[in-house]
Each structure stands twice: as structure tokens, then as C-alpha cells.
Amino acid sequence: MHLEVLATAWHAINTKSMFTAYYNPNLGRAPQVIIPYDQYMESLKNNYSIGMRFRMRFEGEEAPEQR
């Protein structure tokens, strides 16, 4: 997050005024994904090696895998 956005928000909170923050997730850094802590800890149990193939399931994918 940019410091000017935080500074604007902080000033607005202190003066009890409104502010607007524009967010475009397509700009800047690589996308970030938030996963549950338990799911992350479970993934550490797998032993991944270079070149290994795997599939990621996304939320809402309930249909069986098709080929």
C-alpha cells in the first residue's frame, strides 16, 4: 500500500472527514492470494521437487476433472 493513501486515510480519520482510496489490483506487484492458515500448514507436509506437476483447485470448482 502506498504511503500517501495511508496518510490521507489517517488525516481523514483524525479530522472525521471522508476520503476516497482507489485500488486497482492489476497494477503493481504480482497478485496475492490469501489462504487459510491450516491449508498452508497442510501444504508444507508435501515434498515438492523441481519440475513436479500439480493442479490447483479454485473456489467454486466442484465438477470432476475433465480431460
C-alpha positions as CSV (number, residue, x, y, z in Angstrom):
1,M,0.0,0.0,0.0
2,H,1.3,3.4,-0.8
3,L,2.2,5.8,2.0
4,E,0.1,8.7,0.6
5,V,-3.0,6.6,0.8
6,L,-2.3,5.8,4.4
7,A,-1.5,9.4,5.2
8,T,-4.8,10.5,3.5
9,A,-6.8,7.9,5.5
10,W,-5.1,8.9,8.8
11,H,-5.8,12.6,8.2
12,A,-9.4,11.9,7.3
13,I,-9.9,9.7,10.4
14,N,-8.3,12.4,12.7
15,T,-10.4,15.2,11.2
16,K,-13.5,13.0,10.9
17,S,-13.9,13.6,7.2
18,M,-14.4,11.4,4.2
19,F,-11.7,10.1,1.9
20,T,-11.5,8.0,-1.2
21,A,-9.0,5.3,-2.0
22,Y,-8.7,3.9,-5.5
23,Y,-7.5,0.3,-5.8
24,N,-6.5,-1.5,-9.0
25,P,-5.3,-5.0,-8.3
26,N,-4.0,-5.3,-11.9
27,L,-1.3,-2.7,-11.4
28,G,1.9,-3.1,-9.5
29,R,3.1,-6.3,-7.9
30,A,2.2,-9.8,-8.6
31,P,-1.3,-10.9,-7.4
32,Q,-1.5,-12.0,-3.8
33,V,-3.6,-14.9,-2.6
34,I,-4.9,-15.3,0.9
35,I,-5.4,-18.9,2.1
36,P,-6.4,-20.3,5.5
37,Y,-3.5,-21.0,7.9
38,D,-4.5,-24.7,8.2
39,Q,-4.4,-25.1,4.5
40,Y,-0.9,-23.5,4.3
41,M,0.4,-25.7,7.1
42,E,-1.0,-28.8,5.4
43,S,0.8,-27.9,2.1
44,L,4.1,-27.9,3.9
45,K,3.8,-31.6,4.5
46,N,4.1,-32.2,0.8
47,N,7.6,-32.7,-0.6
48,Y,7.7,-30.8,-3.9
49,S,10.5,-31.1,-6.3
50,I,11.6,-29.1,-9.3
51,G,9.6,-29.9,-12.4
52,M,6.8,-31.6,-10.4
53,R,3.3,-31.1,-11.8
54,F,0.3,-30.3,-9.7
55,R,-3.2,-28.9,-10.1
56,M,-4.6,-26.0,-8.0
57,R,-8.3,-26.2,-7.2
58,F,-10.1,-22.9,-7.1
59,E,-13.1,-21.9,-5.1
60,G,-16.2,-23.0,-6.9
61,E,-14.6,-25.9,-8.9
62,E,-17.0,-28.7,-7.9
63,A,-17.1,-30.5,-11.2
64,P,-14.8,-33.6,-11.6
65,E,-11.7,-33.1,-13.6
66,Q,-12.2,-33.4,-17.4
67,R,-9.6,-34.4,-20.0
